[in-house]
Amino acid sequence: MEILAVLALVVGRVALAVALLAVRRTDGARRGSGADALPEDVLGLRGEVAALRAEASDALRHLAVVRYDAFGDMGGHLSWSLALLDDAGDGVVLTSIHGRSDARTYAKSIHEWRCDQQLSPEELEAVGQARPHR
């Protein structure tokens, strides 16, 4: 039994020594000179993340819908304005005005959070709600 205890103690010490060497090696790699010390796959991932961020900035990911009654005698908030914009404030505002016998739909281009055409109060509200607050 004593031989097993001594053998277990020796194996434990060897395992501890191997673990300490492994920790020292990873600490040494971390202390390298900035990006040069990173493995190639990490640098590749950084490039992919940067490309995805650039691509996402062009996505129409800021949106807001404002529903309202275009005519006082109708209820149900059937008219709406929808703003679809990217990070730079470029995109479109879609508006659908519902009346008793018809519905009309309009599209207006937005550039840098502004429109060359006059926006209705509901369209302005939709653009304002879509704009990220910083």
C-alpha positions in Angstrom: 0.0 0.0 0.0 2.8 2.4 0.8 4.3 1.8 -2.7 1.0 2.8 -4.3 0.8 6.0 -2.2 4.4 6.9 -3.2 3.7 6.1 -6.9 0.6 8.2 -6.8 2.5 11.1 -5.2 5.2 10.8 -8.0 2.6 10.8 -10.8 0.9 13.8 -9.2 4.1 15.8 -9.1 4.9 14.9 -12.7 1.4 16.0 -13.8 1.8 19.3 -11.8 5.2 20.0 -13.5 3.7 19.4 -16.9 0.8 21.6 -16.2 3.1 24.4 -15.0 5.1 24.2 -18.1 2.0 24.4 -20.2 0.9 27.5 -18.3 4.3 29.2 -18.8 4.2 28.5 -22.5 0.8 30.1 -22.9 1.8 33.1 -20.8 4.9 33.6 -22.9 2.8 33.5 -26.0 0.4 36.1 -24.5 3.3 38.4 -23.6 4.5 38.6 -27.3 4.5 41.8 -29.2 0.9 42.6 -29.9 -0.8 41.2 -33.0 2.4 39.4 -34.1 2.1 37.0 -31.1 -1.4 35.9 -32.1 -1.9 32.7 -34.1 -2.8 33.1 -37.8 -6.3 31.9 -37.3 -7.1 34.6 -34.8 -5.8 37.3 -37.2 -8.0 35.8 -39.9 -11.0 35.9 -37.6 -10.3 39.5 -36.8 -10.4 40.3 -40.6 -13.6 38.4 -41.0 -15.2 40.3 -38.1 -14.1 43.6 -39.6 -15.6 42.7 -42.9 -18.9 41.6 -41.3 -19.1 44.9 -39.4 -18.6 46.9 -42.6 -21.2 44.8 -44.4 -23.7 45.2 -41.5 -23.4 49.0 -41.6 -25.0 48.9 -45.1 -27.9 46.7 -43.9 -31.3 48.2 -43.5 -31.4 47.4 -39.8 -32.9 50.5 -38.3 -36.7 50.4 -38.7 -39.8 51.9 -37.1 -43.5 51.7 -37.9 -46.0 54.5 -37.1 -49.6 53.6 -37.4 -52.3 56.3 -37.5 -55.7 57.3 -38.8 -55.2 59.4 -42.0 -58.8 60.6 -41.9 -60.7 61.7 -38.8 -63.8 59.7 -39.6 -62.0 56.3 -39.9 -60.6 54.3 -37.1 -58.4 51.3 -36.7 -55.1 52.9 -37.4 -55.0 51.4 -40.9 -52.6 54.0 -42.4 -48.9 53.5 -41.6 -45.4 54.9 -42.3 -42.4 52.5 -42.2 -38.8 53.8 -42.1 -36.0 51.3 -43.2 -32.5 52.8 -42.8 -28.9 51.7 -42.5 -26.3 53.0 -40.0 -25.6 56.1 -42.1 -29.3 57.0 -42.3 -29.7 56.0 -45.9 -32.8 54.1 -46.9 -36.5 54.6 -47.6 -39.8 55.6 -45.9 -42.8 53.7 -47.1 -46.2 55.2 -46.4 -49.6 53.6 -47.0 -52.7 55.8 -46.6 -56.0 54.0 -46.3 -59.2 55.6 -47.2 -62.8 54.3 -47.4 -62.5 53.1 -51.0 -58.8 52.9 -51.8 -55.3 52.8 -50.4 -52.3 54.7 -51.7 -48.7 53.8 -51.1 -45.7 56.2 -51.3 -42.0 55.7 -51.1 -39.5 58.4 -50.3 -35.7 58.1 -50.3 -33.8 59.1 -47.2 -30.1 60.1 -47.3 -28.2 60.9 -44.1 -31.5 60.9 -42.1 -33.0 63.6 -44.4 -35.3 63.6 -47.4 -35.4 65.9 -50.4 -39.2 65.7 -50.4 -41.3 67.0 -47.7 -42.1 64.3 -45.0 -45.4 64.1 -43.3 -45.4 64.3 -39.4 -45.9 60.5 -39.3 -43.0 59.9 -41.7 -40.8 62.2 -39.6 -41.8 60.3 -36.5 -40.9 57.0 -38.1 -37.5 58.3 -39.2 -36.9 59.7 -35.7 -37.9 56.4 -34.0 -35.6 54.4 -36.4 -32.6 56.5 -35.6 -30.4 55.0 -32.9 -30.1 57.2 -29.8 -26.5 57.6 -28.7 
